[in-house]
Structure formats: structure tokens, C-alpha cells
Amino acid sequence: LQKVRVVLMDYKQIRNVAIIAHVDHGKTTLVDQLFRQSGLFRDNQAVDERLMDSMDLERERGITIQSKNGSCAYKGHTINIIDTPGHADFGGEVERVLKMADGALFLVDAAEGPMPQSYFVLKKAVALNLPVIVVVNKIDKPAARCDWVVDQVFDLLATLNAPDHILDFPVLYASARDGHASTDLESLGDSILPVFDSVIERVPHPQGNPDGPLQLLVSTISYSSFLGRLGIGKITSGSLTMNQDVAVSHQGELIKGRITKIYRFSSNQKVEVQ
């Protein structure tokens, strides 16, 4: 028998971050730029716009309806990104998938500032004690008022009784469309990568005991025409390997099962791993 060497991912090199915002403040455009500039694609590779919006209805309407997962590598870290819907109609989706995140990128329009849906999504992030990184987007707008927007975000978080470590949020100024971001409004830089640097610095790695019993919280369900339902979630204890016997808790009932496939994300694609 050929011995298979199982390499466990170093959880301290993982960052799980959700992108939250009001609708049309540029979340999906920001994710597109992050993936492109991380070196995930070849220079001559054809890449779709609105990469994470894979549903036909999302592409038709130009909005995100379902949360999407993606991943890329940056400076030796695995950055797992959750792109969340901005419409209030899909608030339950945001609340559920935030449990997979260890931090949040709060994207806010440089002219409009926080909007009604911003209150809802930030309330959920504060309730989960997630550190928040504020990204003031669309700073190229003629009506941009960045200082006012940052003050409004602070006031909103204070209204939500956010603790001091959340109120002490870092701020980045960005134009996701043009692909640049910076911590200094006077020096905008030429890449979006300062967003990744801030995520690595301010978002903690996942907590838990990798040597403990397996616990995996399934936050969303995907579907494969070959395999059927696929659970997407976050391991909070232990590790996951092929052919492992597990028990699945479903509606108060424990169902015995076995792990037959394991995937991780690369870009918005699922890649099979051991």
C-alpha cells in the first residue's frame, strides 16, 4: 500500500475575513481586485468580472444574493474571504456566515457614508466580537468626504456599544474600481494589497485546539450535481481527513457518516485536498 502523507494546514497562517457593506458600495469589485493582485491568476488569463457572483440572477441584477467563499495566498498566509449580500432582504444570510469569520472588512462609500443596512451588518459583527477594518471606498468620487465618513462609522459603532478594541479600528482609503488602497489619504499607492496587510495584522488567526475532537460548524450549503449537498463551514476544533468517521447533528438528531471528499477554496473554485 502506498502511504499517503497528510499535511495539516497551519491554522496560525489562516485569516478568515468577511466583507460587509450596504448594497452597491463595492464589495464584489474589491474582492475581484484582491484576487487579481494577489497573483492568483496569470497575467494573460481571462477572468470574469464580478467573479464571486456566480448565480445568473446575480449577474443579471448586478447584486450579491447569496454569500460566497473564496480564498487566495498572500505572504505565506491563506486568506479566506466571505463576500456577503448587501440587501436587507438577505440579512439572515449575513448573520449566519459571519460565524465563519474572525474579522470583518466594513466597506463604506466615501460620499454616502454608512447606510441603513450598515447598521444591521455591523450590529451582527459587534455581537460576535469581530475586529473591524474600515475601508472607505470610491474615494475618487467628486463628492467624497472621507473624514466625515470615518466619524460617522465611529458614531455608529459607539451607538452599538462596541468595545474599545473594535472602536480602535484601522482605516484604509480605496478605489476598488481602480485597484488601489492606502492607509494615507494623501498617498494612495498603486495596489490594493494594503488591505491584505491590514487583514494579516488586525484579524486574529482561528482559535481552537487542532489536537482536540473534530468540531465543524456548517454555515452554508452548496450543491454538486455529482456529489449532492456540500457543507461549507469552519473547523473550531480538531482536524478533518479523508475517510474519517463523523457524526452530523441535524435537527436534534445525530446521523453517522464518513468524509468522502474534502475541498478548500482557491479563488472561487473548489480544489480537492486530503
ChimeraX attribute file (.defattr): number of C-alpha atoms within 10 A of each C-alpha:
attribute: neighborCount
match mode: 1-to-1
recipient: residues
	/A:1	3
	/A:2	4
	/A:3	5
	/A:4	7
	/A:5	7
	/A:6	10
	/A:7	9
	/A:8	11
	/A:9	10
	/A:10	11
	/A:11	15
	/A:12	12
	/A:13	17
	/A:14	20
	/A:15	25
	/A:16	23
	/A:17	26
	/A:18	28
	/A:19	28
	/A:20	28
	/A:21	29
	/A:22	25
	/A:23	18
	/A:24	16
	/A:25	23
	/A:26	21
	/A:27	26
	/A:28	24
	/A:29	19
	/A:30	25
	/A:31	22
	/A:32	20
	/A:33	21
	/A:34	25
	/A:35	23
	/A:36	18
	/A:37	16
	/A:38	16
	/A:39	12
	/A:40	15
	/A:41	13
	/A:42	9
	/A:43	10
	/A:44	6
	/A:45	7
	/A:46	8
	/A:47	12
	/A:48	10
	/A:49	12
	/A:50	19
	/A:51	18
	/A:52	24
	/A:53	22
	/A:54	15
	/A:55	11
	/A:56	9
	/A:57	12
	/A:58	15
	/A:59	15
	/A:60	9
	/A:61	9
	/A:62	13
	/A:63	18
	/A:64	25
	/A:65	19
	/A:66	19
	/A:67	21
	/A:68	21
	/A:69	23
	/A:70	20
	/A:71	23
	/A:72	19
	/A:73	18
	/A:74	18
	/A:75	11
	/A:76	8
	/A:77	16
	/A:78	21
	/A:79	22
	/A:80	22
	/A:81	26
	/A:82	25
	/A:83	26
	/A:84	28
	/A:85	27
	/A:86	26
	/A:87	18
	/A:88	16
	/A:89	10
	/A:90	15
	/A:91	16
	/A:92	11
	/A:93	17
	/A:94	25
	/A:95	17
	/A:96	14
	/A:97	22
	/A:98	25
	/A:99	19
	/A:100	23
	/A:101	25
	/A:102	22
	/A:103	26
	/A:104	27
	/A:105	25
	/A:106	24
	/A:107	26
	/A:108	29
	/A:109	25
	/A:110	27
	/A:111	19
	/A:112	15
	/A:113	22
	/A:114	22
	/A:115	15
	/A:116	10
	/A:117	18
	/A:118	22
	/A:119	17
	/A:120	17
	/A:121	26
	/A:122	23
	/A:123	19
	/A:124	18
	/A:125	25
	/A:126	18
	/A:127	12
	/A:128	15
	/A:129	15
	/A:130	24
	/A:131	26
	/A:132	29
	/A:133	25
	/A:134	21
	/A:135	26
	/A:136	29
	/A:137	28
	/A:138	24
	/A:139	20
	/A:140	15
	/A:141	12
	/A:142	9
	/A:143	11
	/A:144	18
	/A:145	16
	/A:146	21
	/A:147	11
	/A:148	14
	/A:149	19
	/A:150	20
	/A:151	12
	/A:152	14
	/A:153	22
	/A:154	18
	/A:155	13
	/A:156	18
	/A:157	20
	/A:158	14
	/A:159	11
	/A:160	16
	/A:161	14
	/A:162	21
	/A:163	13
	/A:164	10
	/A:165	11
	/A:166	19
	/A:167	18
	/A:168	13
	/A:169	16
	/A:170	14
	/A:171	20
	/A:172	21
	/A:173	28
	/A:174	30
	/A:175	24
	/A:176	26
	/A:177	14
	/A:178	15
	/A:179	19
	/A:180	22
	/A:181	25
	/A:182	22
	/A:183	17
	/A:184	12
	/A:185	16
	/A:186	8
	/A:187	10
	/A:188	17
	/A:189	16
	/A:190	12
	/A:191	19
	/A:192	27
	/A:193	20
	/A:194	19
	/A:195	23
	/A:196	18
	/A:197	12
	/A:198	16
	/A:199	21
	/A:200	21
	/A:201	10
	/A:202	17
	/A:203	21
	/A:204	19
	/A:205	18
	/A:206	20
	/A:207	12
	/A:208	13
	/A:209	15
	/A:210	17
	/A:211	9
	/A:212	11
	/A:213	12
	/A:214	15
	/A:215	19
	/A:216	17
	/A:217	15
	/A:218	17
	/A:219	16
	/A:220	17
	/A:221	10
	/A:222	10
	/A:223	10
	/A:224	8
	/A:225	6
	/A:226	6
	/A:227	9
	/A:228	8
	/A:229	11
	/A:230	15
	/A:231	14
	/A:232	18
	/A:233	17
	/A:234	17
	/A:235	19
	/A:236	18
	/A:237	18
	/A:238	14
	/A:239	17
	/A:240	19
	/A:241	16
	/A:242	13
	/A:243	13
	/A:244	11
	/A:245	12
	/A:246	15
	/A:247	13
	/A:248	15
	/A:249	11
	/A:250	8
	/A:251	6
	/A:252	7
	/A:253	9
	/A:254	11
	/A:255	10
	/A:256	10
	/A:257	12
	/A:258	13
	/A:259	12
	/A:260	12
	/A:261	13
	/A:262	16
	/A:263	13
	/A:264	17
	/A:265	18
	/A:266	18
	/A:267	23
	/A:268	18
	/A:269	13
	/A:270	14
	/A:271	11
	/A:272	10
	/A:273	13
	/A:274	16
